[in-house]
Amino acid sequence: MFIPLHDANNLKHIRLQYVTLALIGINVLVFLAVNLDLVSGAFEAAVFSFGYIPAVVNDFVELPAGRMVIPEEFSLISYAFLHNDFMHLASNMLFLWVFGDNVEDALGHFRYLVFYLLCAVAGALAHGFLQPASTAPLIGASGAISGVIGAYLILHPKVRIWVLAFGRIPLRLPAAVPLLFWIAYQLAAVFMFPEEQVSWGAHVGGFAAGAVLVFLLKRRGVPLFDRAIVLPDAVEIAQPPPLPDSAAKPESVPWGRG
């Protein structure tokens, strides 16, 4: 697989991606509050109270009264702010850090936040569609992050990004190469690894939602598929005025040097 490291893709419409930074901050703070086990049983309680459980939302089972903290439908969003361990959190936040700023730039702050939450919902719904009677809580921002990846692929497939191939080989590739490979792997994994404790369906659902929503929510005039990559302006060198006939030397006509 490819681990994204950096994309040299400057912001064009906003000065700071503060929604992306806020989302990263909230995820980290929730992780610290829940996963450090400062209160005994806090992680388990949070997972069952705020994680997305398809069997509960689909009314196959009911949560115990003490775990019913929020309306069950709200878990379609709240699950996306919980993570199982540090690597789960770090991998999701790395993808959000690399790709989120340019998607926020293309959509604008408020619409980007709406976009992110809708992708989280889409990821949960896709997971629930594939496993409608599952009683295992779904947690993690992967559905929302997959939506960000889908939008980035539509916006900037030609922008070159630095990645670690197979976790150790640094490469600079067009974004379309690692991102298309990533979604192809997710689609294959839905059928190849259905028993793994990874919701491949949430990844695919979030990705599809992001690829569609970017068409609806992007700023007016923002190009898709890198159709307007800005190149350095050409420098026009004005032709100097003609020399007097007496000074003209055809073999050494003077020109300015850039």
Sequence and secondary structure as in RCSB ss.txt:
>XXXX:A:sequence
MFIPLHDANNLKHIRLQYVTLALIGINVLVFLAVNLDLVSGAFEAAVFSFGYIPAVVNDFVELPAGRMVIPEEFS
LISYAFLHNDFMHLASNMLFLWVFGDNVEDALGHFRYLVFYLLCAVAGALAHGFLQPASTAPLIGASGAISGVIG
AYLILHPKVRIWVLAFGRIPLRLPAAVPLLFWIAYQLAAVFMFPEEQVSWGAHVGGFAAGAVLVFLLKRRGVPLF
DRAIVLPDAVEIAQPPPLPDSAAKPESVPWGRG
>XXXX:A:secstr
 EEEEEE    SS S  HHHHHHHHHHHHHHHHHHT SSTTHHHHHHHHHSB HHHHTTSS   GGG  S GGGH
HHHGGG  SSHHHHHHHHHHHHHHHHHHHHHH HHHHHHHHHHHHHHHHHHHHHHSTT  S B SSHHHHHHHHH
HHHHH SSSEEEEEETTTEEEEEETHHHHHHHHHHHHHHHHH TTSSS HHHHHHHHHHHHHHHHHHS TT  ST
TTT                TTT  GGG      
